[in-house]
Amino acid sequence: EKQNSINNIKPNRRIGKDFENRERNEKIEIKNLTDNEEKINRVLFDGEAMITNGYNLPCKKIIQTVGPKAFGKVSKQDRVDLRNCYYNSLELARENHLESIAFPCIATGIYGFPQEEASIIAIKTISDYLEKYPNSFKHIIFNVFKDEDYIIYKKNLK
């Protein structure tokens, strides 16, 4: 049975990696193979997401999103884009009937979105989403890399 609770969202210290483009407003072209081994060419902008098969990875699907590049100076648009990364990823997961989803700390690495603020945006976006779509997921995981991120998420999830 699916649970409707923010308490079911857990930080996890497994290694994760952001799939992001290199410069602000730069397009990223994602190329993956479909089941028929046809190439998918799609351009994603900050805040957008797309879903592909998991292929040889231990998951059914992969959701890729493009986070904002704040470089320490967070704008209102950066906040909107980061929120959209989480929201659009959740939408794709729900629409594809996925029971679980794991997120890295989107945009907080070399792209300089402050970890504390990013975690608050991530948690609020997911909490709001679960209010709108209760019982959508069995598990939502924050797959953090650094001990510092683990501590931040653990604190902000209380």
C-alpha positions, 0 to 999 in steps of 0.5 A: 500500500502506498503511503501519503507521508513526508516521513516516507522520504528518506536521505540516503548516502549512496553516490548519485550524480546530477545530469546537468548542462555546463553553462547557464541557458545552454541547451543539453541534447540527450541521446538514449536508445529506445526499446527498438534501439532508435535514437531519441534526440531531445533538447532540455532546458533548465527545469525540464525533465525527460524519462527513458528506459533503465536498460542495464541499470537496476531500475525500470526508468531513468528521469533526467532533468536539467538544474539551474546554474546559480554559481552562488548567486541564486535568482528567482528564476533559479529557484523556479527552475530547481522547483520545476526539476523536482516537480516535472520529475515527479510528474513523469514518475507518476504518469509512468506508474513508478512507485519509487523515485530517487533524487540527487542533490540537483544543481548543488555541486559545481553549479553552486546552488546552496545546499541548504536552500536547495534542500528546502526547495526539494522537500517543499516541492515534494511535500506539496506534490504529495498533498496534491497527489496523495499515495503517488509513491511508496518511496522517495529517496534523496540520494546524497553524496556528501556527509554535509548534504546528508546532515542538511536533509536529515535536519530539514526532513524533521 
